[in-house]
Amino acid sequence: MLCSSFVRTRIATSSRNRPPRFGGPLAQANAQLEALVQAGLDPQTVAQRVMAAVRDNDLYIFTYANPGAAVEERFGKIVAAFDKAANPQ
């Protein structure tokens, strides 16, 4: 499972592909998102990490340092949901 930070792609301008039935392309891209994406990782770097993970049989592929508290908070909520399912009221 690839869990990447921003990667330098054209995702911030993807509305260029929006079909006419959904209103067609947007006139203006999200400048803040585009700046984050352009400051992101080179796609070749991400590809190399993915290939190494496949060779090593790794399930998780992270392209950024440990996010710490955010991950702990999310997993805490997941564990609490399992506890709630095991002890319905």
C-alpha positions as CSV (number, residue, x, y, z in Angstrom):
1,M,0.0,0.0,0.0
2,L,1.6,3.2,-1.1
3,C,1.2,6.0,1.4
4,S,3.0,8.9,-0.2
5,S,3.4,12.5,0.5
6,F,3.0,15.0,-2.4
7,V,4.5,13.8,-5.7
8,R,5.3,16.1,-8.6
9,T,2.5,15.2,-11.0
10,R,-0.2,17.0,-12.8
11,I,-2.9,16.0,-10.2
12,A,-3.5,19.6,-9.2
13,T,-4.6,20.3,-12.7
14,S,-6.6,17.1,-13.2
15,S,-9.8,19.0,-13.7
16,R,-8.6,19.5,-17.3
17,N,-10.0,16.0,-17.9
18,R,-13.4,16.6,-16.4
19,P,-16.1,15.5,-18.8
20,P,-18.6,18.1,-20.2
21,R,-21.4,16.2,-18.4
22,F,-19.8,17.3,-15.1
23,G,-19.3,20.9,-16.2
24,G,-16.1,20.5,-18.1
25,P,-12.6,21.7,-17.1
26,L,-12.4,24.3,-14.4
27,A,-11.1,27.7,-15.5
28,Q,-8.7,27.9,-12.6
29,A,-6.6,25.3,-10.8
30,N,-6.2,25.2,-7.0
31,A,-3.0,27.3,-6.6
32,Q,-2.3,26.1,-3.1
33,L,-2.6,22.4,-4.0
34,E,-0.5,23.0,-7.1
35,A,2.3,24.6,-5.0
36,L,2.3,21.6,-2.6
37,V,2.5,19.1,-5.4
38,Q,5.3,21.0,-7.2
39,A,7.3,21.0,-4.0
40,G,6.7,17.2,-3.6
41,L,8.8,14.2,-4.4
42,D,10.2,13.4,-7.9
43,P,8.0,10.6,-9.4
44,Q,11.2,8.6,-10.2
45,T,12.1,8.6,-6.4
46,V,8.6,7.2,-5.6
47,A,8.9,4.6,-8.3
48,Q,12.3,3.4,-7.0
49,R,10.8,3.1,-3.5
50,V,7.9,1.1,-4.8
51,M,10.1,-1.2,-6.8
52,A,12.3,-1.8,-3.7
53,A,9.2,-2.6,-1.6
54,V,7.9,-5.0,-4.1
55,R,11.3,-6.8,-4.2
56,D,11.4,-6.9,-0.4
57,N,7.8,-8.0,-0.2
58,D,6.8,-5.0,2.0
59,L,3.1,-4.3,2.4
60,Y,3.5,-0.6,3.4
61,I,5.5,1.9,1.4
62,F,5.9,5.3,3.1
63,T,7.6,8.2,1.3
64,Y,7.8,10.5,4.3
65,A,9.1,10.4,7.9
66,N,7.0,9.1,10.8
67,P,3.9,11.3,11.2
68,G,3.7,10.2,14.8
69,A,0.7,11.6,16.7
70,A,-1.6,11.6,13.6
71,V,-1.1,7.9,13.0
72,E,-1.4,7.1,16.7
73,E,-4.7,9.1,16.9
74,R,-6.2,7.3,13.9
75,F,-5.2,3.9,15.1
76,G,-6.6,4.7,18.5
77,K,-9.9,5.4,17.0
78,I,-9.8,2.1,15.0
79,V,-9.0,0.1,18.2
80,A,-11.8,1.9,20.0
81,A,-14.2,0.9,17.2
82,F,-13.1,-2.8,17.5
83,D,-13.7,-2.6,21.3
84,K,-17.1,-1.1,20.7
85,A,-18.0,-3.9,18.3
86,A,-16.8,-6.6,20.7
87,N,-18.9,-5.1,23.6
88,P,-22.2,-3.9,22.0
89,Q,-24.6,-2.2,24.4
